[in-house]
Each structure stands twice: as C-alpha cells, then as structure tokens.
Amino acid sequence: MDDSDFDTLATAELDHLAERLEAASEALEVDLDAEALTVELEDGRQYLISRHNIKREMWLSSPVSGAHHFVAGDGLWRSTRGPETLRALLRQELVALLGHDVELG
C-alpha cells in the first residue's frame, strides 16, 4: 500500500466512524479533524482513533482496554495482535459502556 492508498483508506474510516458515532448516541461527543477522531463519553473518558502515516496504521487509545494498532486488509482495519477489527472492538466496548447497541457498519 502506498501513501495515497493509506490516506484514502484512513480518511474514509475516520469519516465513517465519526458519522456512525454521532448518530449512535447523544451521550457521545464526537470530534473529527484531519488526523484523528476523539470520542468523549459523558463521564469524561475518551477514545482517540488516529492515523499513523509512517507505519500506515490506525491507532486506538481506549479508556477501557488501552492502546491498539490496526492495519488495512480486505476492506477492514485488523488488529496487529489478532483477528479483531477496529470497528468490532470499538462497538463491543461502547455497547458495554452505553448499555445499547452501537451500529458501526
């Protein structure tokens, strides 16, 4: 994957997540800029999802499970530690925290 491909995929993923999270719950404050997506819960805890251009990875900082790195593959962002995807991990944690389903598609 070259820089242009990574940029396209990372931008699309951040845009998609921001749109879905904004629609998911009024309990989430969602802020997207060119490099990162910040999601703040009502209790002040924050998720940070950012692009890391040098490594061509998406990084997730979770108040629940800590730091995770994801690489693009077959249309999904997959963990560098195992089979989990960025969307699946984020959804799982948010469902537990919010008490209702969060559809990240």
One Martini backbone bead per residue (centre of mass of N, CA, C, O) as a GRO file, in nm:
protein
  105
    1MET     BB    1   0.096   0.037   0.024
    2ASP     BB    2   0.054   0.356  -0.032
    3ASP     BB    3   0.005   0.675   0.070
    4SER     BB    4  -0.260   0.720  -0.087
    5ASP     BB    5  -0.412   0.470   0.007
    6PHE     BB    6  -0.398   0.525   0.305
    7ASP     BB    7  -0.536   0.799   0.305
    8THR     BB    8  -0.805   0.702   0.191
    9LEU     BB    9  -0.871   0.485   0.409
   10ALA     BB   10  -0.842   0.659   0.668
   11THR     BB   11  -1.044   0.878   0.598
   12ALA     BB   12  -1.290   0.693   0.559
   13GLU     BB   13  -1.291   0.573   0.846
   14LEU     BB   14  -1.317   0.833   1.010
   15ASP     BB   15  -1.577   0.930   0.875
   16HIS     BB   16  -1.753   0.686   0.937
   17LEU     BB   17  -1.726   0.685   1.246
   18ALA     BB   18  -1.831   0.967   1.298
   19GLU     BB   19  -2.112   0.927   1.179
   20ARG     BB   20  -2.201   0.681   1.354
   21LEU     BB   21  -2.148   0.805   1.640
   22GLU     BB   22  -2.336   1.049   1.617
   23ALA     BB   23  -2.594   0.853   1.573
   24ALA     BB   24  -2.580   0.660   1.834
   25SER     BB   25  -2.530   0.908   2.056
   26GLU     BB   26  -2.574   1.171   2.290
   27ALA     BB   27  -2.331   1.059   2.487
   28LEU     BB   28  -2.152   1.161   2.244
   29GLU     BB   29  -1.848   1.327   2.168
   30VAL     BB   30  -1.763   1.431   1.838
   31ASP     BB   31  -1.423   1.467   1.693
   32LEU     BB   32  -1.300   1.580   1.374
   33ASP     BB   33  -0.999   1.557   1.204
   34ALA     BB   34  -0.744   1.493   0.985
   35GLU     BB   35  -0.604   1.271   1.210
   36ALA     BB   36  -0.861   1.257   1.422
   37LEU     BB   37  -1.071   1.083   1.667
   38THR     BB   38  -1.294   1.201   1.915
   39VAL     BB   39  -1.444   1.028   2.203
   40GLU     BB   40  -1.680   1.141   2.441
   41LEU     BB   41  -1.794   1.084   2.741
   42GLU     BB   42  -1.988   1.193   3.000
   43ASP     BB   43  -1.739   1.111   3.213
   44GLY     BB   44  -1.465   1.193   3.018
   45ARG     BB   45  -1.399   0.970   2.860
   46GLN     BB   46  -1.161   0.861   2.596
   47TYR     BB   47  -1.135   0.831   2.252
   48LEU     BB   48  -0.862   0.756   2.017
   49ILE     BB   49  -0.844   0.796   1.660
   50SER     BB   50  -0.553   0.736   1.461
   51ARG     BB   51  -0.317   0.820   1.233
   52HIS     BB   52  -0.019   0.639   1.103
   53ASN     BB   53   0.171   0.708   0.839
   54ILE     BB   54   0.442   0.556   0.866
   55LYS     BB   55   0.291   0.265   0.943
   56ARG     BB   56   0.005   0.238   0.830
   57GLU     BB   57  -0.195   0.310   1.081
   58MET     BB   58  -0.434   0.252   1.327
   59TRP     BB   59  -0.512   0.416   1.634
   60LEU     BB   60  -0.614   0.307   1.966
   61SER     BB   61  -0.748   0.481   2.247
   62SER     BB   62  -0.857   0.325   2.546
   63PRO     BB   63  -1.025   0.338   2.859
   64VAL     BB   64  -1.041   0.015   2.875
   65SER     BB   65  -0.786  -0.135   2.678
   66GLY     BB   66  -0.611   0.074   2.541
   67ALA     BB   67  -0.377  -0.003   2.308
   68HIS     BB   68  -0.410  -0.002   1.940
   69HIS     BB   69  -0.338  -0.171   1.627
   70PHE     BB   70  -0.407  -0.111   1.268
   71VAL     BB   71  -0.460  -0.279   0.957
   72ALA     BB   72  -0.508  -0.302   0.629
   73GLY     BB   73  -0.763  -0.548   0.519
   74ASP     BB   74  -1.012  -0.654   0.335
   75GLY     BB   75  -1.169  -0.368   0.426
   76LEU     BB   76  -1.018  -0.380   0.706
   77TRP     BB   77  -0.927  -0.313   1.045
   78ARG     BB   78  -0.661  -0.494   1.181
   79SER     BB   79  -0.509  -0.633   1.422
   80THR     BB   80  -0.173  -0.688   1.528
   81ARG     BB   81  -0.272  -0.921   1.757
   82GLY     BB   82  -0.528  -1.010   1.573
   83PRO     BB   83  -0.864  -1.059   1.444
   84GLU     BB   84  -0.951  -0.793   1.524
   85THR     BB   85  -1.143  -0.509   1.483
   86LEU     BB   86  -1.201  -0.188   1.517
   87ARG     BB   87  -1.513  -0.193   1.513
   88ALA     BB   88  -1.557  -0.429   1.711
   89LEU     BB   89  -1.416  -0.314   1.958
   90LEU     BB   90  -1.567  -0.047   1.980
   91ARG     BB   91  -1.850  -0.162   1.998
   92GLN     BB   92  -1.818  -0.342   2.246
   93GLU     BB   93  -1.745  -0.113   2.444
   94LEU     BB   94  -1.989   0.079   2.395
   95VAL     BB   95  -2.213  -0.112   2.471
   96ALA     BB   96  -2.119  -0.147   2.767
   97LEU     BB   97  -2.126   0.165   2.841
   98LEU     BB   98  -2.428   0.243   2.719
   99GLY     BB   99  -2.649  -0.007   2.691
  100HIS     BB  100  -2.635  -0.010   2.367
  101ASP     BB  101  -2.643  -0.019   2.051
  102VAL     BB  102  -2.370   0.002   1.801
  103GLU     BB  103  -2.355   0.102   1.468
  104LEU     BB  104  -2.063   0.064   1.240
  105GLY     BB  105  -2.064  -0.121   0.970
   0.00000   0.00000   0.00000
